[in-house]
Amino acid sequence: MNLVVNGQRIEVDCQTAFQIREQLGNQTDIVILNGFQIEEDCKVTEKDTVTIIRKGVMPKREELESMMMARHTPNVHEKVKQGKVAIAGLGGLGSNIAIMLARIGVGQLMLVDFDIVEPSNLNRQSYYISHLGMPKTIALKKQIEEINPFIKVAIENTRVTAENVKELFSGYNILCEAFDKPEEKALLVNTVLEQLPDSKIVAASGMAGYDSSNLIRTVKPMKNLYICGDLTNEAIVGRGLMAPRVQLCASHQANMILRILLGIEEA
């Protein structure tokens, strides 16, 4: 039988998925059949795609691509792989968004921040004690390399200003606003909408404290602008930024970016 196994079309003398695993791998290997991890043996045909994942072993690039494609389905993964996304601000929102986009296999990321990792960041941002004192751009790039070394990651250690927005983000049709301060958020959103009219920007507003998760949502107030959050709860004295709601908002932003990459522009 001639079918696709780990991204390559090969000839196998097998009738079931587990027989292919026995022929090409080990009994402990994970088997993905047409995008779904199977626990019981299934018959296969030449229309099927089989992925065999060896536990604890880093695969080659083409094998990793095949594994991700098996999880995401081919059409989805190919669109995500071609994606280019810029993230401005690598704090509680941006660092978590970058990690999520890396895990889904976005092909190219631009990480922009001027700050270093501090102890106070550890309560909600995707950094570790070993990163303390490092520029956030470098610390995050190292993490992404540990997740998927085949993603292209560009970094800019700089503060975003009205004067450098166009230079920094030209070439990226999706931008993620992930700043802490309202005035910095407004500056980036307004400048992008004015100077980069073909770019879509996914911003955030309201994720502080510990109010209901269900208040966080994604809205599209105008063309090319999406806002995620509860639109109310900013960080103030007595209501700080905590990991659960910050990461909920980051997930909304990452999921909206994914939807845009797939051509879905509704909030």
Protein Blocks (a to p, Z undefined) as FASTA:
>chain_A
ZZdeehiacddddfbfklmmmmmmcfkbccdeehiacfbdcdddfkbccddddehiacdf
klmmmmmmmmnopklmmmmmmpccddehjafklmmmmmmmmmnopabdcdddfbdcdfkl
mmmpccdfklgoiafklmmmmmmmmmommbccddddddddfklmmmmmgoiabdcdfbfb
lklmmmmmmmmmmmmmmbccdddehjehjbdfklpccddfbghiacedjhlaccdehiac
dfklmmmmmmmmmmmmmmmmnopabZZ
